[in-house]
């Protein structure tokens, strides 16, 4: 009986639900597993307790989120890229917006999922329409010198 079938795993059920007055742009579980970070189209980022679903904090963004949030555990930050091309840096512990100083000339395609690379300490996001790769240095809140060059805030690696 070849094929793919959908089935509910035995013994699993919904642990909690958190109502939002918006459409989520994405969500990510924290590195420690105790917090779920959610970005939404109401220009709010949310943090929920992963066990209970209780709201830990909410942070006002510069514009509706265009990507999933990304946690940078080494810096205690959550980055949310907004639809106005601003990178919103939020303190993961209390939801304080600590920086909105990095604004880009171009932004990742809506629905992107940024990734934090602990080895390089950069956050990467891709533009699915153009295939470009975008790099952010969350320590300096700037676009780092790119491997293959940077155009309008997007850095594209040289592929070998």
C-alpha positions, 0 to 999 in steps of 0.5 A, spaced: 500 500 500 504 505 497 503 512 498 502 518 503 497 518 508 495 523 513 494 520 520 493 523 527 499 520 531 496 516 537 496 520 544 497 527 541 492 533 542 492 540 542 496 543 548 494 550 548 491 555 543 493 563 543 488 567 539 491 573 535 487 579 532 491 578 526 494 573 521 501 570 523 507 571 519 511 565 522 513 562 529 519 559 531 520 555 538 526 558 542 533 555 543 531 553 550 524 550 548 520 554 553 518 560 548 514 561 542 515 567 538 510 569 533 510 575 528 504 577 525 501 582 520 498 587 525 505 589 526 506 586 533 511 580 535 508 576 540 512 571 545 508 565 548 510 560 554 511 554 550 508 549 556 502 554 557 500 558 552 501 564 556 503 571 553 510 573 556 510 579 552 508 583 545 512 588 542 510 593 537 514 593 530 515 598 525 510 595 520 507 588 519 512 583 519 514 580 512 518 574 515 518 569 521 521 571 527 528 569 528 532 568 535 539 570 536 540 566 543 547 569 544 545 576 544 538 575 547 535 577 541 529 576 536 529 579 530 523 580 526 523 583 519 518 588 517 514 589 511 517 596 511 524 593 510 526 595 517 530 589 522 526 590 529 531 587 534 527 585 540 530 583 547 527 576 548 527 576 555 522 582 556 520 584 549 523 591 549 525 593 542 532 595 542 533 597 535 530 599 529 536 602 526 537 597 520 533 599 514 534 596 507 533 598 500 530 591 499 526 586 503 526 579 503 519 576 499 513 575 504 513 569 508 521 568 508 524 564 514 530 567 516 536 562 519 541 564 525 548 561 523 551 561 530 558 559 527 558 566 523 553 569 527 549 572 521 542 572 520 540 569 513 534 570 509 532 569 502 528 572 497 525 567 493 523 571 487 530 573 485 534 567 489 538 572 493 541 571 500 541 576 505 545 577 511 545 581 517 550 582 522 545 582 529 551 584 533 552 591 529 545 591 526 548 592 519 549 588 512 556 585 513 561 585 507 558 580 503 562 574 500 560 576 493 558 583 493 552 587 496 547 590 492 541 594 495 542 591 502 542 584 499 548 580 499 549 574 494 554 569 495 559 566 490 557 559 489 563 554 487 
